[in-house]
Amino acid sequence: MIEKDYIELDWFERWAKYTPNAIALQMDDSGEKVSYKQAASKINQLAEELKEKYDVSYGDRVAVLSLNSIEYVLLYFAVQKLGAILLPLNFRLTSKELEWPMEDATPSALFYEENFRLTVEQISNRPEKCEVISNLFESAKTQSSNHIEHQGEFESPSMILYTSGTTGRPKGAVITNKMIFWNSVNTGLRLNLTQKDVTLTFAPFFHTGGWNVLTTPFLHRGARLILSNKFDPDLVLQLCDKESVTILFGVPTMMDMMFRSESFAKSSLKTIRYAIVGGEPMSKSLITSWHEKGIPIRQGYGLTEFGPNVFSLNEEDAIRKIGSIGFPNFYIETRVVDDNGNNVEVNQPGELLLRGPACMPGYWENEEATTKTINKDGWLHTGDIVRCDEEGYFYVMDRKKDMFISGAENVYPAEVEHVLRTMPGIRDAAVIGVPDEKWGESGMAFIIKDMESTVDEDSIIQFCRENLAKYKIPKHIRFVDDFPKSDSGKILKRKLRELA
């Protein structure tokens, strides 16, 4: 066990000594750049202002409603320096939807970008002692004369990220400094991060992907981050060449949008070592298209409550083991269990359990939800059904809640979707269970075809007969132009059920 006294949390202070002039943060549109030395000074100034002007102290929650920006990143590290807790708010939510995290986390301060003034003013239940400020980001441009000692502890919370709330009210996952540290260690070891690496961060900071897939691991490593407020496939491709990006991260939808952009053929992308893809499986045809461009694809898996970088597939296995999330990262234990908690055999489906130092301590002020998710032995129940093959490669079969039963047989939609994505002419597929008078439930497949594809319902059913057991074959086929998706690019199955 590493004692917290030996863990350095003030990463910018260290890199300000090692490589003071190296660029830490850069904006994609304005080109504004901040070195590690400049960032360390600005973080100190922000921490001083938070403490002296707004009375932010250890354990206080500080809410933020803003697009991605350099100042947002600096604010997080200033909050962490004081031992306080950042509360990133989802700027896509209505003021009514924001009332719950404000009520649940009771922040003592709310900083917002001017664009969201009306939303903030309409939040009716702001805590009585919550100070609302719109000008802190301007303060980050001034200099500080006093040095603020780092008060954040290794085990203490530094962030609360609220889940999507698909099964009720959103739950606040408590993200500790310990989690962020070990996630960074795991990420750096598996992705071979170096100081010379460059990446783009366009995932919003109210998602763990925005903060912890590459942002915090890159800053821990002294590498360079280019921040963007939104995903623009043409701009991303242009920046990859202009800024010599070395690692690219996106969900399959984003990778598909870039591939279909006119800029794809014009872009060399020669500096990219590989692309990391998460959220959902990527089709074989799309993987192949990127490989032909010289960009290996590394599929992975993670979740807000653990990591989030948990599994990674080595790039040389992208085609041979298509659909696999690879192996667990360093310092992560795994189990695959049945409904009775017993380990399952090789290639048999079961729920994925995780244990390790990158696990959250629990949900904010929600002991009941925490107990349901993390058992007494420290194993976190992911709710995901996986299997592990004879070589030790893991595959996500489905969310436990998405599984349906057809004629007393368990059907995992993700398994059927994987088969459908291998059919020529199919760009993407999503499967749900629908009521069936004879079998209880049967599958309905929503299909997005490639341009000029001639696949039809009969050819799809025939393809499934050749590749799936009879009970897994969808009885209904629907062709659609696109899928309803969440902010993070995941397909919203509940919206598809409304269309069924």
C-alpha positions in Angstrom: 0.0 0.0 0.0 1.5 3.4 -1.0 1.1 6.0 1.7 -0.5 9.2 0.6 2.5 11.2 1.9 4.5 9.8 -1.0 2.0 10.6 -3.7 2.5 13.9 -5.5 -0.8 15.5 -6.3 0.4 18.9 -7.4 1.3 17.8 -10.9 1.7 21.3 -12.5 4.1 22.4 -9.8 6.3 19.4 -10.6 6.2 19.9 -14.4 6.8 23.6 -13.9 10.2 22.6 -12.6 10.9 19.8 -15.0 9.7 21.4 -18.3 8.5 24.9 -17.5 8.1 26.0 -21.1 6.3 22.9 -22.4 2.7 23.6 -23.5 0.2 22.0 -21.2 -3.1 23.3 -22.6 -4.2 24.9 -25.9 -7.5 26.0 -27.3 -8.5 24.7 -30.8 -10.1 27.9 -32.0 -8.2 30.8 -30.6 -4.9 29.0 -30.4 -4.3 30.2 -26.9 -1.6 28.3 -25.2 -0.5 27.9 -21.5 2.8 26.3 -20.5 3.1 24.2 -17.4 4.9 27.0 -15.6 2.1 29.5 -16.5 -0.6 27.0 -15.5 1.0 26.4 -12.1 1.0 30.1 -11.4 -2.6 30.5 -12.6 -3.8 27.5 -10.5 -2.2 29.1 -7.4 -3.9 32.4 -8.2 -7.3 30.7 -8.6 -6.8 28.8 -5.4 -6.0 32.0 -3.5 -9.1 33.7 -4.9 -11.4 30.8 -4.2 -10.1 30.8 -0.6 -9.9 34.5 0.2 -12.7 36.0 -1.9 -15.3 33.1 -2.0 -14.4 31.3 1.3 -14.0 27.9 -0.4 -12.4 25.5 2.0 -11.6 21.8 2.5 -14.6 19.6 1.5 -16.7 22.3 0.0 -18.3 21.6 -3.4 -17.8 24.0 -6.3 -20.2 23.8 -9.2 -19.3 24.8 -12.7 -21.6 25.3 -15.7 -19.3 25.9 -18.7 -18.0 24.6 -22.0 -14.5 23.2 -22.2 -11.8 25.7 -21.7 -8.3 26.2 -20.4 -9.7 28.0 -17.4 -12.1 25.1 -16.6 -9.1 22.8 -16.3 -7.2 25.2 -14.1 -10.2 25.7 -11.9 -10.4 22.0 -11.2 -6.8 21.8 -10.1 -7.3 25.0 -8.0 -10.3 23.4 -6.3 -8.3 20.2 -5.8 -5.4 22.2 -4.3 -7.8 23.5 -1.6 -9.1 20.0 -0.8 -12.5 21.0 -2.2 -14.6 19.1 -4.7 -15.5 20.1 -8.2 -19.1 19.6 -9.4 -19.2 19.7 -13.2 -22.8 20.4 -14.4 -24.2 19.2 -17.7 -24.8 22.4 -19.8 -27.2 20.4 -22.0 -29.7 20.0 -19.2 -32.5 22.4 -18.5 -32.5 24.4 -15.3 -35.2 22.1 -13.9 -32.9 19.0 -14.5 -30.0 20.8 -12.8 -32.0 21.3 -9.6 -31.3 17.7 -8.4 -27.4 17.8 -8.5 -27.6 21.3 -6.9 -29.9 20.0 -4.1 -27.9 16.7 -3.7 -24.4 18.1 -3.6 -25.2 21.5 -2.0 -22.3 23.5 -3.6 -21.1 26.6 -1.8 -20.2 28.3 -5.1 -21.5 28.1 -8.7 -19.2 29.5 -11.4 -20.8 29.8 -14.9 -19.9 30.9 -18.4 -21.9 33.9 -19.4 -23.7 31.9 -22.2 -25.5 30.0 -19.4 -26.6 33.0 -17.3 -30.3 32.4 -18.0 -30.1 28.7 -17.1 -28.4 29.6 -13.8 -31.0 32.3 -13.0 -33.8 29.8 -13.6 -32.4 27.2 -11.1 -35.0 27.7 -8.4 -33.4 25.7 -5.5 -29.9 27.0 -5.4 -28.5 26.4 -1.8 -29.0 29.5 0.3 -25.3 29.9 0.9 -24.3 29.2 -2.7 -22.5 32.2 -4.2 -23.1 32.6 -7.9 -20.1 34.0 -9.9 -19.6 34.6 -13.5 -16.2 36.3 -13.6 -13.8 33.8 -12.0 -12.3 32.8 -15.4 -11.2 36.4 -15.9 -9.4 36.2 -12.6 -7.3 33.3 -13.9 -5.4 35.8 -16.0 -4.0 37.7 -13.1 -0.9 36.8 -11.0 -0.6 35.7 -7.4 2.0 36.8 -4.9 1.2 34.1 -2.3 1.9 30.4 -2.6 -1.0 28.1 -1.6 0.1 24.8 -0.2 -1.7 21.7 -1.6 -4.3 20.6 0.9 -6.0 17.8 -1.1 -5.3 14.4 0.3 -4.8 11.1 -1.6 -8.1 9.5 -0.4 -10.2 12.6 -0.4 -12.8 13.4 -3.1 -11.9 15.9 -5.8 -14.9 15.6 -8.1 -18.5 14.4 -8.2 -19.8 13.2 -11.6 -23.5 12.6 -11.9 -24.6 9.5 -13.9 -27.2 9.7 -16.6 -30.0 8.6 -14.3 -31.6 6.0 -16.7 -32.9 4.0 -13.7 -34.1 7.0 -11.6 -32.6 10.1 -10.3 -28.9 10.7 -11.3 -26.4 9.4 -8.7 -23.2 11.3 -8.0 -20.1 9.2 -8.4 -17.5 10.4 -6.0 -14.1 10.7 -7.8 -11.1 10.7 -5.4 -7.5 11.9 -6.0 -6.6 8.2 -5.5 -8.9 7.2 -8.4 -7.5 9.8 -10.7 -3.9 8.9 -9.8 -4.3 5.1 -10.4 -6.3 5.6 -13.5 -3.5 7.7 -14.9 -0.9 5.1 -13.9 -3.0 2.3 -15.6 -3.5 4.5 -18.7 0.1 5.5 -19.0 1.3 1.9 -18.8 -1.1 0.5 -21.3 -0.9 3.4 -23.8 2.8 4.1 -23.4 2.2 7.8 -22.8 5.2 10.2 -23.1 5.8 13.9 -22.6 5.8 14.3 -26.4 2.3 13.0 -26.8 -0.5 15.4 -28.1 -4.2 14.7 -28.0 -7.5 16.5 -28.6 -10.2 16.7 -25.9 -13.6 17.4 -27.2 -15.7 15.3 -24.8 -17.5 17.7 -22.4 -16.2 18.0 -18.8 -19.4 16.8 -17.3 -18.4 13.3 -18.5 -15.7 11.2 -17.1 -14.4 10.7 -20.6 -13.7 14.4 -20.9 -11.6 14.4 -17.7 -10.2 11.0 -17.2 -9.8 9.1 -20.5 -6.8 11.2 -21.6 -7.0 14.7 -20.0 -5.7 13.9 -16.5 -3.4 11.1 -17.6 -1.8 13.5 -20.1 -1.3 16.2 -17.6 0.1 13.8 -15.1 2.6 12.8 -17.8 3.5 16.3 -18.8 2.0 16.0 -22.3 0.0 18.5 -24.4 -3.8 18.8 -24.5 -5.8 20.7 -27.2 -9.2 21.5 -25.9 -12.4 21.9 -28.0 -15.9 23.0 -27.2 -17.5 20.6 -29.6 -16.8 17.7 -32.0 -16.3 18.9 -35.5 -15.0 16.0 -37.7 -13.4 18.3 -40.3 -11.7 20.5 -37.6 -10.5 17.4 -35.7 -8.9 16.0 -38.9 -7.3 19.3 -39.7 -5.9 19.7 -36.2 -4.5 16.1 -36.2 -2.1 17.2 -39.0 -1.5 20.8 -38.0 -0.7 20.0 -34.3 0.9 16.6 -34.9 -1.6 14.7 -32.7 -0.3 11.3 -31.6 -3.3 9.7 -29.9 -6.9 10.2 -30.9 -9.9 9.3 -28.8 -13.6 9.0 -29.9 -16.7 6.8 -29.8 -17.6 4.8 -33.0 -20.1 7.5 -34.1 -17.3 10.1 -34.1 -14.9 7.8 -35.9 -17.5 7.1 -38.6 -18.2 10.9 -39.0 -14.5 11.5 -39.6 -14.2 8.7 -42.0 -17.1 10.0 -44.1 -15.8 13.5 -44.1 -14.2 14.8 -47.3 -11.2 15.8 -45.2 -10.4 12.2 -44.4 -8.8 11.4 -47.7 -6.9 14.7 -47.7 -5.5 14.3 -44.2 -2.2 12.4 -43.7 -2.7 11.6 -40.0 0.9 10.3 -40.1 1.7 11.3 -36.5 -1.2 9.4 -34.9 0.1 6.2 -33.2 -3.4 4.8 -32.7 -7.0 5.7 -32.0 -8.7 4.7 -28.8 -12.4 3.8 -29.2 -14.9 3.3 -26.4 -18.5 3.5 -25.5 -19.7 0.9 -28.0 -18.2 -1.7 -30.4 -16.9 -0.5 -33.7 -17.8 -2.3 -36.9 -15.2 -4.4 -38.7 -15.6 -2.4 -41.9 -14.9 0.9 -40.1 -11.9 -0.5 -38.2 -10.6 -1.7 -41.6 -11.1 1.7 -43.1 -9.0 3.3 -40.4 -6.4 0.6 -40.6 -6.0 1.2 -44.3 -5.3 4.8 -43.4 -2.5 3.6 -41.2 -4.4 4.2 -37.9 -4.6 1.2 -35.6 -7.8 1.0 -33.5 -7.6 0.1 -29.8 -11.1 -0.6 -28.4 -11.6 -0.3 -24.7 -14.1 -0.3 -21.9 -14.6 1.7 -18.8 -17.2 3.4 -16.6 -17.5 6.5 -14.4 -17.5 4.5 -11.2 -14.2 2.7 -11.9 -11.3 4.0 -13.8 -12.7 4.9 -16.4 -9.8 3.2 -18.3 -10.4 -0.4 -17.4 -9.8 -2.6 -20.5 -7.7 -2.0 -23.6 -7.3 -4.1 -26.7 -3.8 -4.1 -28.2 -3.9 -2.5 -31.7 -2.4 -5.6 -33.4 -5.5 -7.6 -32.3 -8.1 -5.1 -33.6 -9.1 -7.3 -36.6 -8.4 -10.8 -35.2 -10.3 -10.1 -32.0 -12.8 -7.6 -33.3 -15.5 -6.9 -30.8 -13.2 -7.6 -27.9 -12.3 -5.0 -25.2 -9.0 -6.8 -24.7 -7.4 -7.3 -21.3 -7.8 -5.5 -18.0 -5.3 -2.7 -17.3 -2.7 -2.8 -14.6 -3.8 -2.9 -11.0 -7.3 -4.1 -11.8 -8.8 -7.4 -10.6 -11.7 -8.9 -12.5 -14.3 -11.6 -12.0 -17.1 -12.9 -14.2 -19.9 -14.4 -12.2 -23.4 -15.9 -12.5 -26.5 -14.7 -10.6 -25.3 -16.7 -7.5 -21.9 -15.0 -7.4 -20.0 -18.0 -8.7 -17.2 -17.7 -11.3 -18.4 -18.8 -14.7 -16.4 -21.1 -17.1 -14.5 -19.8 -20.2 -16.7 -18.3 -22.9 -19.7 -18.4 -20.6 -21.6 -15.1 -20.0 -21.6 -13.5 -16.6 -21.6 -10.2 -14.8 -18.3 -8.3 -14.8 -17.0 -7.5 -11.3 -14.1 -5.1 -10.8 -11.8 -4.4 -7.8 -8.8 -2.2 -7.4 -7.5 1.3 -6.4 -9.3 3.0 -9.3 -12.7 2.2 -7.8 -14.9 5.0 -6.4 -15.6 4.9 -2.7 -19.3 5.3 -3.4 -22.1 7.6 -4.5 -22.5 11.0 -2.9 -24.7 10.8 0.2 -26.3 7.6 -1.1 -25.4 4.6 1.0 -28.2 2.4 -0.4 -27.0 2.8 -4.0 -23.4 2.4 -2.9 -24.1 -0.9 -1.1 -26.0 -2.3 -4.2 -23.0 -1.5 -6.4 -19.9 -2.3 -4.2 -20.0 -5.4 -2.1 -18.4 -5.9 1.3 -15.3 -7.4 -0.3 -14.7 -4.3 -2.4 -16.0 -5.8 -5.7 -17.9 -3.3 -7.9 -20.8 -4.8 -9.8 -20.8 -3.2 -13.3 -24.1 -4.5 -14.5 -22.4 -5.5 -17.7 -22.5 -9.1 -19.1 -19.2 -10.2 -20.5 -17.4 -13.4 -21.5 -13.7 -14.2 -21.4 -12.4 -16.5 -24.2 -9.7 -19.2 -23.9 -7.0 -16.6 -24.6 -8.1 -14.3 -21.9 -9.7 -11.7 -24.1 -12.9 -10.1 -22.8 -16.1 -9.3 -24.8 -19.0 -7.2 -23.6 -22.2 -9.1 -24.4 -24.6 -6.6 -23.0 -25.9 -4.5 -20.1 -27.6 -6.9 -17.7 -30.7 -4.8 -17.9 -30.8 -5.0 -21.7 -30.8 -8.8 -21.9 -34.1 -10.2 -22.9 -35.5 -13.8 -22.7 -36.9 -15.5 -25.8 -38.4 -18.9 -25.3 -36.6 -19.4 -22.0 -33.2 -18.5 -23.6 -31.2 -15.4 -22.6 -30.5 -13.1 -25.6 -27.8 -10.5 -25.4 -28.4 -7.7 -27.9 -24.7 -6.7 -28.1 -23.8 -10.2 -29.3 -26.4 -10.0 -32.1 -25.3 -6.4 -33.0 -21.8 -7.6 -33.3 -22.8 -10.2 -35.9 -24.9 -7.7 -37.8 -22.1 -5.2 -38.0 -19.9 -7.8 -39.8 -22.5 -8.1 -42.7 -21.4 -6.2 -45.8 -23.7 -3.2 -46.4 -24.6 -2.7 -42.8 -23.1 0.5 -41.3 -24.5 0.0 -37.7 -27.1 -2.0 -35.8 -29.0 -1.8 -32.5 -31.1 -4.6 -31.1 -33.8 -4.6 -28.4 -36.3 -7.1 -27.1 -40.0 -6.6 -27.9 -43.1 -8.5 -26.7 -43.8 -11.8 -28.5 -47.0 -13.8 -28.0 -45.3 -17.1 -28.6 -41.8 -16.6 -27.2 -42.4 -14.0 -24.5 -39.9 -11.7 -26.2 -38.1 -11.6 -29.6 -35.5 -9.3 -31.1 -36.1 -6.2 -33.1 -33.0 -4.9 -35.1 -32.7 -1.3 -36.1 -30.3 -1.1 -39.1 -28.4 1.8 -40.7 -27.3 0.8 -44.2 -24.2 1.9 -46.0 -24.8 4.3 -48.8 -25.9 2.5 -52.0 -26.3 -0.8 -50.0 -28.7 -3.3 -51.4 -29.3 -5.3 -48.1 -32.9 -5.9 -47.3 -34.8 -7.7 -44.6 -34.6 -11.1 -46.2 -30.8 -10.9 -46.8 -30.3 -9.8 -43.2 -32.4 -12.7 -41.7 -30.5 -15.1 -44.0 -27.2 -13.8 -42.8 -28.3 -14.2 -39.2 -29.4 -17.8 -39.8 -25.8 -18.5 -41.0 -24.2 -16.9 -38.0 -26.6 -17.1 -35.0 -28.6 -19.7 -33.1 -32.2 -19.6 -34.1 -33.5 -18.0 -30.8 -31.1 -15.1 -31.3 -32.2 -14.2 -34.8 -34.2 -10.9 -34.8 -37.8 -11.4 -35.9 -38.3 -7.7 -36.8 -36.0 -5.5 -39.0 -36.3 -1.7 -39.0 -34.2 0.5 -41.3 -33.4 4.0 -39.9 -31.1 6.9 -40.9 -29.6 7.3 -37.5 -30.0 6.2 -33.8 -31.0 8.4 -30.9 -27.8 9.0 -28.9 -26.7 10.3 -25.5 -24.3 13.2 -25.1 -21.4 10.7 -25.0 -22.5 9.1 -28.3 -24.1 5.9 -26.8 -27.2 4.6 -28.4 -30.3 5.2 -26.3 -32.1 1.9 -26.2 -35.0 3.3 -24.2 -35.7 5.7 -27.2 -35.6 2.8 -29.6 -38.2 1.0 -27.4 -40.5 4.0 -27.8 -40.2 3.6 -31.6 -40.8 -0.2 -31.6 
